[in-house]
Amino acid sequence: MAMRKRSVLGVFGTAEAAAHATSQLREAGFAAQDYDILTGTPYPEGAFGEHDPGHKLFIFPLIGAVVGFSIAVLFTVGTQLSYPLVSGGKPIIAVPAMSMILYEGTMLGALTFTFLGVIFESRLPRLKLDPYDTRITEGAIGVIVSVEENRLGVAEGVFRRVGAENIVREGQSSSQTGR
């Protein structure tokens, strides 16, 4: 039986303290996928030792373009075969006449699937909200750990040991923890 994953957030005042917390989490046996960094300030990728989650966003426009092109071919060929209009011996299925509709169908499919891909890769809508502290928007750095419930105490212990300014468990807000 798999335990439910829960989250705990440690808030740190400096980038060095947050980086020290991530190294201590690794030493305590947490995988890089178990924790993430929350900050309102831009830092270079991997500055805190966090993993790069990677994405598959490039697949969505490709699939969308194929779907859009296929639907455009179906519409244009289907329309021309359903209602044949013979004029002066010209072919019923005329590719030059279809090219604009094929282009528009391809672009519409690619754009629609890209939009859906961004929503999917952003994991929206988020039904379960992780803990948060408003000081993160004011310049503090949060380290959030998502693990099984029996390991939450270990993560909180690491946060206390490295000097977290605040520790917030899932289900609490920063106002409930003494801020």
N, C-alpha and C positions, 0 to 999 in steps of 0.2 A: 504494500500500500504506500503510495507516494504522499509525502507530506505537502501541505499547502505552502507555497512560497509567500513570505512576508518581507516587508522592507523596513529598514531603519536608516535614518539620515543623520550624518554628523556634519555640523557646520563649523568651518574653520575661517579664521580671519586673514590668513596669508596663504599664498600659493605654496610656499615651502612646507607649511604645516599640512596642507592637503596632500602634497606629494609624499610626505613622510607617512601619512595615514595610509595611502595606497600601498606603499612598500611594506608597512606593518601588516596590512590585510593579506598581502601575498605570503608573507612569512607565517601568518596564522593559518594558511591553508586555503584561502579563498582564491578561486580562479578569476582571471581577468574579466570573464563574462558575468561574474557575480556582482560587480560594482560599476558605478558610472559617476561621472563628475557633473555637477550642476553649477554653472556660473553665468553671470551676466556680462562678464568681461571676456573678450576673445583671447584665447591662448592657442599656441600652435598644437597641431595634432599630436597626441601622445605625450604632452608635457607633464602629465601626472602619472604616466605609466598605464593608462587605460587602453583597452583594446579598440581596434578600429572595427566597428560592426559590419562594414561592407553592405552593399545593397545590390539589388537586381533590377534597378529602375530602367536600365537600358533595354530590357526585354519587353516591357510594356509598349513602347512605341512601335517596335517591330511587329508584335502580334497585332496591334491596332491597325497598322498600315496594311497588313495582309487581310485582316477582316474587312477593313474599309474598301480595299481594292476588290475583294471578292463580292461584296454587296453591290458595289458600283457596276461590276461586270454583270452580275445577276440582273440588276435593274435595267441596264441599257440593252443587253442582249435579249432579256425577257420581253421588254417593251417592243423592241424592233421585230421580234418573232411573233408576238401576239397581235400586233397591228402592223403588218407589212405594208410599206408604202413604196411601191415600185415607181421610180421616176426616171425615165430615159435610160433604162438598162443599167443603172448604178446598183452596186450590191446593197442588199437589205441591211447587213451588218457591216457598217462602215467604221473602221477603226479611227480614222482622223476625226470623225464627228464625235466619237465616244471619248477621245483623249482628254478633253476638258473635264468631263464628268468622272472619268477614272482618276484623274489627278485630284479633284476635289474630294472624292470619296476616300482616297488614300490618306490625304491630309486630315480630313475630319476624323477618320478612324484612329490615326496616330495621335492626334491632339486629345481626343476623348480618352483613349487608353493611357496616355501620359498623365492626364489629370487624375484618373482613377489610380494609377500607379503611385503617384505622389501621396495620395490619401492612404493607400495601403501601406507603403513603406514608412509613412509617418505614424503608423499604428493608430489611426483615427477611426472612429471616435474612441476615446479612452474611457472605458466603463469603470475601471478601477484606478483611482488616483493614488499616486505614491505620496509619501509624506513630503512636506515642503515647509520652508522657513522663509519669511519675507526678507530677511537680511541678505539672502542670495541676490536679490535684485538691487541691493544697496552696496554690493561689492564683495560680500563674503563668498566663500566657496563651499559647496556642499558635496559630500561624498555619500552616495546612496548605495546601500548593499541590499540585494534581494536574494534571500536564501530560505531554506527550510526553517520552520519555527524553532527547532532545537538548536540552531546555530546563531540565532539573533543575539543571545547573550554574549557570545564570543565576539561578535562584531561591535556590540556596545562596549565591551571591555577594551577592545583595541582603541575605540574612539576616546574613551576616558583616559587611557594610558598616554595617548599622544596629545591630549589637551584640547579636545573639541569644546567650542564655546557653547554648543547646544546639541542635544541628541533628541531626535523626534522619531517615534515609532509610527508605523502605519496605523491609521485610525486616530492619531492625535494631530492637532495643529500646533503651530509654534506658540500660540497664546496659551495652550494647555500645559506647556512645559516650563513655565516660569518666566517667559519673556516679558 
